[in-house]
Amino acid sequence: MLALSFETFRSMNKRQPSNTMHSSQPHTSSTTAMSRDMPPDTSGFASSFYKNQIRATIPPLPSTLNLQGQCAVVTGANSGLGLECCRHLLSLGLSHLIMGVRSVERGQHAAQDLQRANTQANIDVWSLEMESYQSVQDFAQECHGLARIDMAILNAGLADVTFSVVPATGHERVMQVNYWSTALLEVLLVPIMKAHKRQSWTPRITVVNSGMANFSTLPNRDKRPLLRSFDDTTLTPWDPQTRYNDSKLVGQFFLSRLVENTSPHDVIINMVEPGLTKGTQLFRNVGGLSGAVFAMLKSAAARPAHVASRTYVDAAAVKGPESHGCYISLGKIAPLAPLTYGENGRGLSDCIWEESLEEFETVCGAAALEHVRSSGT
């Protein structure tokens, strides 16, 4: 969750409209139903916060979970949830860890600390700058050279208080990190991980998302091109809370389409929400009143990173084909954001998918996207 101003808090506490065409009857088994088959959760912010942060608990990982012989890739791995996720993986016997980090020096310091959790593991630290498409492509190319990849946990993310554009891409910074580069890495990893499929294990890609997507109203949803309108404040006025929410919603739209072109027999792709967490660097640039409100919420109800990061391991190493295309909240499969449902949701999905692939073809070439242009199911 992102820092909230009091004005934003009040607006979020209203129930969100939905375009759903699904039944309003709740499912009797949320652990087996697909996210897209569940009715959307239109709870207001206060209700959702109480349910997910005050009442809910994160279940322990299975005592029988053993990752010996496996290789995992974790981005944003040198601090907070990413670091604690790495620690869990290593304590479960992981044999090879790839840490994707902005600063290799800081990543190497973190790796030295992590090595204590598993002295036999091989830990590599690779540079990954999510503001650079070239860095994302270079990272994927390094992954291509690995003997195996069993899971990739895409954790790198950003929340920012001021509007800024990444010069190399022309995209607003939060959208570049949270959406554009993350989505490109998803696309590039699918064929690499498919090639590493083993008879006893289907590779997983787990993308970190957020319940704040539920509160996105996508104010620019009628703009065309849609995604480029995030880069111009005259088309889409800047609000840090709204932008973070929107970046996560757009990510849900894209992943939901990606799984339609990727068989769960080849690669299992899902999303995970860890909930509000202490000790992360996600909100390092947020200050002022929003920062004060956020600090208050964290102090009252945030979970320690070593607890919240269990959700990552659960999504990537415990959940199976039933989670393909699903949004996993605190260990349970949950509905997608309300705006993804119904005819309007499908129209937005088509728009986001096509605009994204058009950009990625420009960046990588059409050949790199052949696997997502034809159905894999």
C-alpha positions as CSV (number, residue, x, y, z in Angstrom):
1,M,0.0,0.0,0.0
2,L,1.1,3.5,-0.7
3,A,1.1,6.5,1.7
4,L,-2.4,8.1,2.0
5,S,-3.4,11.7,2.3
6,F,-6.5,12.3,4.4
7,E,-8.3,13.3,1.3
8,T,-7.4,10.2,-0.5
9,F,-8.3,8.1,2.5
10,R,-11.8,9.5,2.5
11,S,-12.3,8.9,-1.2
12,M,-11.1,5.3,-1.0
13,N,-13.4,4.5,1.9
14,K,-16.3,4.7,-0.5
15,R,-17.3,1.5,-2.2
16,Q,-15.7,1.2,-5.7
17,P,-17.9,0.9,-8.8
18,S,-17.6,-2.3,-10.7
19,N,-18.2,-3.2,-14.4
20,T,-18.7,-6.9,-13.4
21,M,-21.0,-9.2,-15.2
22,H,-20.4,-12.0,-12.8
23,S,-22.7,-13.3,-10.1
24,S,-22.7,-11.3,-6.9
25,Q,-22.9,-14.6,-4.9
26,P,-19.6,-15.4,-3.1
27,H,-17.7,-18.5,-4.0
28,T,-17.7,-21.3,-1.4
29,S,-14.1,-22.1,-2.0
30,S,-11.8,-19.2,-2.7
31,T,-8.7,-21.5,-2.5
32,T,-9.6,-23.4,-5.7
33,A,-11.6,-20.8,-7.8
34,M,-9.7,-18.7,-10.3
35,S,-9.4,-15.0,-9.6
36,R,-11.3,-14.0,-12.7
37,D,-14.2,-16.3,-11.8
38,M,-14.7,-14.6,-8.4
39,P,-16.9,-11.5,-7.9
40,P,-14.8,-8.4,-7.4
41,D,-14.2,-7.1,-3.9
42,T,-15.7,-3.6,-3.8
43,S,-15.0,-2.9,-0.1
44,G,-13.9,0.5,0.8
45,F,-10.4,1.2,2.0
46,A,-11.1,1.2,5.7
47,S,-12.9,-2.2,5.5
48,S,-10.3,-3.7,3.3
49,F,-7.5,-2.4,5.6
50,Y,-9.1,-3.9,8.7
51,K,-9.8,-7.2,7.0
52,N,-6.3,-7.6,5.5
53,Q,-4.1,-5.9,8.0
54,I,-5.8,-6.3,11.4
55,R,-7.8,-9.5,11.2
56,A,-5.9,-11.6,8.6
57,T,-2.8,-13.6,9.4
58,I,-0.2,-15.0,7.0
59,P,0.0,-18.8,7.2
60,P,3.3,-20.5,7.8
61,L,5.0,-22.3,4.9
62,P,4.7,-26.1,4.7
63,S,7.2,-27.8,6.9
64,T,8.0,-30.3,4.1
65,L,8.9,-27.5,1.5
66,N,12.4,-28.3,0.2
67,L,14.0,-26.2,-2.6
68,Q,17.3,-28.2,-2.8
69,G,18.6,-28.3,-6.3
70,Q,16.4,-25.4,-7.5
71,C,17.4,-21.9,-8.8
72,A,15.4,-18.7,-8.1
73,V,15.6,-15.2,-9.5
74,V,14.5,-12.4,-7.2
75,T,14.4,-8.7,-8.3
76,G,14.7,-5.8,-5.9
77,A,16.5,-8.4,-3.8
78,N,18.9,-6.4,-1.6
79,S,16.4,-4.9,0.9
80,G,13.0,-5.2,2.5
81,L,10.6,-7.9,1.2
82,G,13.0,-9.0,-1.6
83,L,15.8,-9.6,0.9
84,E,13.7,-11.5,3.3
85,C,12.2,-13.6,0.5
86,C,15.8,-14.5,-0.5
87,R,16.5,-15.5,3.1
88,H,13.4,-17.7,3.2
89,L,14.3,-19.4,-0.1
90,L,17.9,-20.1,1.1
91,S,16.7,-21.4,4.5
92,L,14.5,-23.9,2.5
93,G,17.6,-25.3,0.8
94,L,17.6,-23.3,-2.4
95,S,20.8,-24.2,-4.3
96,H,21.2,-21.1,-6.6
97,L,19.9,-17.6,-6.0
98,I,20.1,-14.8,-8.6
99,M,19.7,-11.3,-7.0
100,G,18.6,-8.6,-9.4
101,V,19.6,-5.2,-7.9
102,R,20.1,-1.6,-8.8
103,S,23.4,-1.4,-6.9
104,V,25.6,-4.4,-7.3
105,E,27.8,-3.2,-4.4
106,R,24.8,-3.1,-2.0
107,G,23.6,-6.4,-3.4
108,Q,26.9,-8.0,-2.7
109,H,26.8,-6.8,0.9
110,A,23.3,-8.3,1.2
111,A,24.5,-11.5,-0.4
112,Q,27.3,-11.9,2.2
113,D,24.6,-11.6,5.0
114,L,22.3,-14.0,3.2
115,Q,25.0,-16.6,2.7
116,R,24.7,-17.4,6.5
117,A,21.2,-18.8,5.8
118,N,22.7,-21.4,3.5
119,T,26.5,-21.7,3.3
120,Q,26.2,-24.3,0.5
121,A,24.1,-22.1,-1.9
122,N,25.5,-20.3,-4.9
123,I,24.5,-16.6,-4.7
124,D,24.9,-14.4,-7.8
125,V,24.3,-10.6,-7.8
126,W,23.3,-9.2,-11.2
127,S,22.7,-5.6,-12.1
128,L,19.1,-4.7,-13.0
129,E,18.0,-1.1,-13.5
130,M,14.2,-1.0,-14.0
131,E,14.3,2.4,-15.5
132,S,16.2,1.0,-18.5
133,Y,14.8,-1.3,-21.1
134,Q,18.4,-2.2,-22.1
135,S,19.2,-3.3,-18.5
136,V,16.0,-5.4,-18.5
137,Q,17.0,-7.1,-21.8
138,D,20.5,-7.7,-20.6
139,F,19.2,-9.2,-17.4
140,A,16.9,-11.6,-19.3
141,Q,19.8,-12.5,-21.6
142,E,21.9,-13.5,-18.5
143,C,18.9,-15.6,-17.3
144,H,18.9,-17.3,-20.7
145,G,22.4,-18.6,-20.0
146,L,21.5,-20.3,-16.8
147,A,21.3,-24.1,-16.6
148,R,17.9,-23.9,-15.0
149,I,15.4,-21.4,-13.5
150,D,12.7,-22.8,-11.3
151,M,11.1,-19.5,-10.2
152,A,11.3,-15.8,-10.8
153,I,9.9,-13.4,-8.2
154,L,9.5,-9.9,-9.7
155,N,9.6,-7.7,-6.7
156,A,11.2,-4.5,-7.8
157,G,8.9,-1.5,-7.4
158,L,8.6,2.2,-6.8
159,A,6.3,4.8,-5.2
160,D,7.2,8.5,-5.7
161,V,5.8,11.7,-4.5
162,T,6.8,13.9,-7.5
163,F,6.2,13.5,-11.2
164,S,9.2,12.7,-13.3
165,V,9.9,11.2,-16.7
166,V,12.6,8.6,-17.5
167,P,14.6,10.3,-20.3
168,A,15.6,7.1,-22.1
169,T,12.0,5.9,-22.5
170,G,9.8,9.0,-22.1
171,H,7.6,7.3,-19.6
172,E,6.6,8.6,-16.1
173,R,9.0,7.0,-13.6
174,V,6.5,5.0,-11.5
175,M,4.8,3.6,-14.6
176,Q,8.2,2.7,-16.0
177,V,9.4,0.7,-13.0
178,N,6.1,-0.8,-11.8
179,Y,4.6,-1.5,-15.2
180,W,6.6,-1.1,-18.4
181,S,9.9,-2.8,-17.3
182,T,8.1,-5.4,-15.2
183,A,5.8,-6.4,-18.0
184,L,8.7,-6.6,-20.4
185,L,10.7,-8.8,-18.1
186,E,7.6,-11.1,-17.7
187,V,7.4,-11.4,-21.5
188,L,11.1,-12.1,-21.9
189,L,11.3,-14.6,-19.1
190,V,8.4,-16.8,-20.4
191,P,10.3,-18.6,-23.2
192,I,13.4,-18.8,-21.2
193,M,11.6,-20.5,-18.3
194,K,9.6,-22.7,-20.6
195,A,12.8,-24.1,-21.9
196,H,13.8,-25.0,-18.3
197,K,10.6,-26.9,-17.6
198,R,11.3,-30.3,-15.9
199,Q,9.1,-33.3,-15.6
200,S,8.8,-32.9,-11.9
201,W,8.5,-29.1,-11.8
202,T,6.8,-26.4,-13.8
203,P,8.6,-23.0,-13.6
204,R,6.9,-20.1,-11.9
205,I,6.8,-16.3,-12.5
206,T,5.4,-14.5,-9.5
207,V,4.8,-10.7,-9.9
208,V,4.3,-8.6,-6.9
209,N,1.1,-6.6,-7.1
210,S,-1.0,-4.6,-4.6
211,G,-4.5,-4.4,-3.2
212,M,-4.3,-0.7,-3.9
213,A,-5.2,-1.7,-7.5
214,N,-8.7,-2.2,-6.2
215,F,-9.0,1.5,-5.6
216,S,-7.8,2.6,-9.0
217,T,-10.4,4.5,-11.0
218,L,-8.0,4.9,-14.0
219,P,-9.1,8.5,-14.6
220,N,-7.5,8.5,-18.1
221,R,-9.2,5.3,-19.3
222,D,-10.9,7.1,-22.2
223,K,-7.6,8.5,-23.5
224,R,-6.0,7.0,-26.6
225,P,-3.2,6.1,-26.6
226,L,-4.0,5.2,-23.0
227,L,-0.6,4.2,-21.6
228,R,1.2,7.2,-23.1
229,S,-1.3,9.6,-21.4
230,F,0.4,8.7,-18.1
231,D,3.5,10.6,-19.3
232,D,1.8,14.0,-19.7
233,T,0.3,15.8,-16.8
234,T,-1.9,17.9,-19.1
235,L,-3.6,14.6,-20.1
236,T,-3.5,12.8,-16.8
237,P,-3.0,15.0,-13.8
238,W,-0.4,13.8,-11.3
239,D,-1.4,12.4,-8.0
240,P,1.2,10.0,-6.3
241,Q,-1.4,7.8,-4.7
242,T,-3.5,7.5,-7.8
243,R,-0.4,6.8,-9.9
244,Y,0.8,3.9,-7.7
245,N,-2.7,2.4,-7.7
246,D,-3.0,2.7,-11.5
247,S,0.5,1.2,-12.1
248,K,-0.6,-1.9,-10.2
249,L,-4.0,-2.1,-12.0
250,V,-2.4,-1.9,-15.4
251,G,-0.1,-4.7,-14.3
252,Q,-3.1,-6.8,-13.5
253,F,-4.6,-6.2,-17.0
254,F,-1.4,-7.1,-18.7
255,L,-0.6,-10.3,-16.7
256,S,-4.2,-11.5,-17.2
257,R,-3.7,-11.3,-21.0
258,L,-0.2,-12.8,-20.8
259,V,-1.6,-16.0,-19.2
260,E,-4.1,-16.4,-22.0
261,N,-1.1,-17.0,-24.3
262,T,0.9,-19.1,-21.9
263,S,0.0,-22.6,-20.9
264,P,0.2,-23.4,-17.1
265,H,1.8,-26.7,-18.3
266,D,4.8,-24.6,-19.5
267,V,5.0,-21.7,-17.0
268,I,2.8,-20.8,-14.1
269,I,2.3,-17.1,-13.8
270,N,0.6,-15.4,-10.9
271,M,0.5,-12.2,-8.8
272,V,1.0,-11.8,-5.1
273,E,0.1,-9.1,-2.5
274,P,2.2,-9.1,0.7
275,G,0.2,-6.4,2.5
276,L,1.5,-3.4,4.3
277,T,5.0,-4.2,5.5
278,K,7.6,-2.6,7.8
279,G,11.2,-2.1,6.8
280,T,10.8,-1.8,3.0
281,Q,12.3,0.8,0.7
282,L,9.3,1.1,-1.5
283,F,8.1,4.4,-0.1
284,R,11.6,5.9,0.3
285,N,10.6,9.0,-1.7
286,V,7.3,9.7,0.1
287,G,7.2,12.5,2.7
288,G,5.0,15.3,3.9
289,L,1.4,14.7,5.1
290,S,1.1,11.5,3.0
291,G,4.3,10.2,4.5
292,A,3.1,11.0,8.0
293,V,-0.2,9.2,7.5
294,F,1.6,6.2,6.0
295,A,4.0,6.1,8.9
296,M,1.0,6.0,11.3
297,L,-0.6,3.1,9.4
298,K,2.7,1.2,9.3
299,S,3.2,1.7,13.0
300,A,-0.3,0.5,13.8
301,A,-0.7,-2.5,11.5
302,A,2.2,-3.3,9.2
303,R,3.8,-6.8,9.3
304,P,7.5,-7.4,9.6
305,A,9.2,-8.1,6.2
306,H,10.2,-11.6,7.3
307,V,6.6,-12.5,7.9
308,A,5.1,-10.7,4.8
309,S,7.7,-12.2,2.5
310,R,6.3,-15.7,3.2
311,T,3.6,-14.7,0.7
312,Y,6.2,-14.5,-2.0
313,V,7.5,-18.0,-1.3
314,D,4.0,-19.4,-1.1
315,A,3.0,-18.0,-4.5
316,A,6.2,-19.1,-6.2
317,A,7.0,-22.4,-4.6
318,V,3.8,-23.7,-3.0
319,K,0.9,-22.6,-5.3
320,G,0.5,-24.7,-8.4
321,P,-1.4,-24.5,-11.8
322,E,-4.6,-23.5,-9.9
323,S,-2.9,-20.1,-9.4
324,H,-2.2,-19.4,-13.1
325,G,-3.3,-15.9,-13.8
326,C,-4.5,-15.4,-10.3
327,Y,-4.1,-12.7,-7.7
328,I,-2.9,-14.2,-4.4
329,S,-3.6,-12.1,-1.3
330,L,-2.0,-13.1,2.0
331,G,-1.8,-16.7,0.8
332,K,-5.3,-17.0,-0.7
333,I,-6.5,-16.7,-4.2
334,A,-8.5,-13.5,-4.4
335,P,-10.5,-11.5,-7.0
336,L,-8.9,-9.2,-9.5
337,A,-9.4,-5.4,-9.2
338,P,-13.0,-4.3,-9.9
339,L,-12.1,-2.4,-13.1
340,T,-10.8,-5.6,-14.8
341,Y,-14.3,-7.2,-15.0
342,G,-17.0,-7.0,-17.6
343,E,-17.1,-5.6,-21.1
344,N,-15.4,-2.4,-20.2
345,G,-12.7,-4.3,-18.5
346,R,-12.1,-6.4,-21.6
347,G,-11.9,-3.3,-23.7
348,L,-9.3,-1.8,-21.4
349,S,-7.4,-5.1,-21.4
350,D,-7.3,-5.1,-25.2
351,C,-6.1,-1.6,-25.3
352,I,-3.3,-2.1,-22.7
353,W,-2.2,-5.3,-24.3
354,E,-1.9,-4.0,-27.8
355,E,-0.2,-0.7,-26.8
356,S,2.3,-2.6,-24.6
357,L,3.2,-5.2,-27.3
358,E,3.6,-2.4,-29.8
359,E,6.1,-0.7,-27.5
360,F,7.9,-3.9,-26.7
361,E,8.2,-4.8,-30.5
362,T,9.9,-1.4,-30.9
363,V,12.3,-2.1,-28.0
364,C,13.1,-5.8,-28.7
365,G,11.8,-6.6,-32.2
366,A,8.8,-8.7,-33.2
367,A,10.7,-12.0,-33.0
368,A,11.0,-11.6,-29.2
369,L,7.2,-11.5,-28.9
370,E,6.2,-14.4,-31.1
371,H,5.3,-16.5,-28.1
372,V,2.7,-14.0,-26.9
373,R,1.2,-13.3,-30.3
374,S,-0.2,-16.8,-30.6
375,S,-2.1,-18.9,-28.0
376,G,-0.2,-21.3,-25.8
377,T,-3.2,-22.9,-24.2
